Amino acid sequence: MQTHLIEGREAFKALRSNWNELYNKDPSAQYFLSWQWLSRLYNRNTANLVILAARPSSSAPYVALFPLRIRTRYSQTGNFYYNDIIMAGNFAADYTGFLCDPEYDSAALPALGRHLAKMDWAQILLENLYCSEERLALLTGPLQQGAVRTSNPSRTNKRDNVNNLVCPVLELPETFDAYLDTCLSSNTRQKLRRFARKVKADPSYKFTIATPETVDRDIDILMGFWHTKWAARKGDKIDTLATTSRHMLKAASAARTLFLPVLWHEDRPLGALASFMDPVREALLFALAGRDESWTTPPPGLLLHGFSINWAINNGFKTYDFLRGNEPYKYSLGAQDRRIHCQLIETKSGRNRSGKLDKRSLPGVLKTTVRDYRSNRRQQALAGLNQVLATDPDHPQALYYYGQHQMAERDYKGAVQTFSRLTQNQPQNALAWLRLGQCQYGQKDLIEAEVAVRQALLLEPANMAARSQLADTLLAMRHKQEATAAYQSVLALPPKTPAEHKLVQRATTALSRLRPVATAPILAAASPLSPNRLQQAQTGLHKPIIKTGRPPTRLN
């Protein structure tokens, strides 16, 4: 069984036919693994989304697809970065999971597990996983080997004791009358019938179902009620949650999978209820509801659920899914428990299994590391740089900042090695050549310093810092005439920054102290070495001076 990771929006789009075929075959497939729902994730941000795929051969279609999200986390106590792998739908989907052709369960699911075991991670969180115990064991078996530990975190809300790993679902009978007679208690049945008759008999009440023309209005009604209900409890998160929910509802509407009835009294909306339609699984999934909290009777919530269940039965749906949470009202409507899984697999050390970071995380780690470096949080920055270079020893920005750190610590020997590696990888990088020359100057390797700085000037002739460093180097070598010319070349450039103003002052002071010498052409400081000096310089240099007319590479 071949396995690999699929990344990027276009690669995901290319899977559509294969994806839908697997969705139809897999009895555990559910709405939040459908092409329509997952495509909204890929339309927003694909930066850390991957699909772990398995197939019998390179020419065969995929028989298993597992959408995942790779994150980068930071340990405050240990001062190190690590990766965790979570489900792609976390924070938006009630259910997560994978698609697999049932005929390939015993081969494909362990293959996915073996591939996961070889990836760089410190934690894998299989949260809200919708699958059987047997399938879970096949997937996670290969992950249990080595220095790892496994736990099953609770997802019970302590405030109201709601267990979000219990997902009540209602199996729908053939008719609504059969539902009332067989699924409800006598008390609930009487209430629903009484209030339904009242609403039907009174023309001031009506139900509407969202259409393309009214869906924006109806979503606004629903989210307004929802915001009022949950604002105090959700606190600062309420606006973010509302925005996410609104986007999810609009995406479902665009995919024609949104069912959104509204109950009205005359022109006053009393409540709204949103559900997702899954015609393949013949399921209606209740997602979100809101009502006017000042209205008491008839109860909008009960009537909207009754209306939705009646509509689902009449339109051929087989299940009415209340999704996560074992709130009591769900059982009053006839639901039965169904459980999902939450399993955490983590390394005992807390670090990635291989000791290296996932390469997808390097840009983010480096961005944070540079911010730490510039904010003088040097220990955090150094930890990040070490981890980036352990993963990618030739990473140009990491090499540069690591060399800068070594220079600040006056570890010129180490800095020379670092910047030498950077110039070997990026010979057009003028700044790297300058830093190499500065470090060699700090080591008093003046000949090599001169060659490196001249290379920087060959790539970037108007670099004032390089002209100044060349002048200092020449002066230390007692080449006063050339040093004078180099200092004069500094003065030939207009200073643009405070640092350049200081370089001008230094050059002016140096020139005032030098005895009058024959003045060389002002830009001679950027010219190549004389043949004798070039031969002398290259004797101790790792590689010859590179002459090229290509533009220099610069680091951000």
PyMOL commands that set and color helices and strands:
alter all, ss='L'
color gray80, all
select helices_A, chain A and resi 9-14+16-25+31-33+35-44+102-118+133-144+176-183+186-201+215-254+300-314+328-332+359-374+378-391+396-408+412-425+430-442+446-459+464-476+480-491+498-513+522-526+531-539
alter helices_A, ss='H'
color red, helices_A
select strands_A, chain A and resi 2-7+49-55+64-75+80-87+99-100+123-129+148-151+156-157+162-163+169-171+205-209+258-259+261-265+268-278+283-291+319-321+341-347
alter strands_A, ss='S'
color yellow, strands_A
deselect
rebuild
show_as cartoon
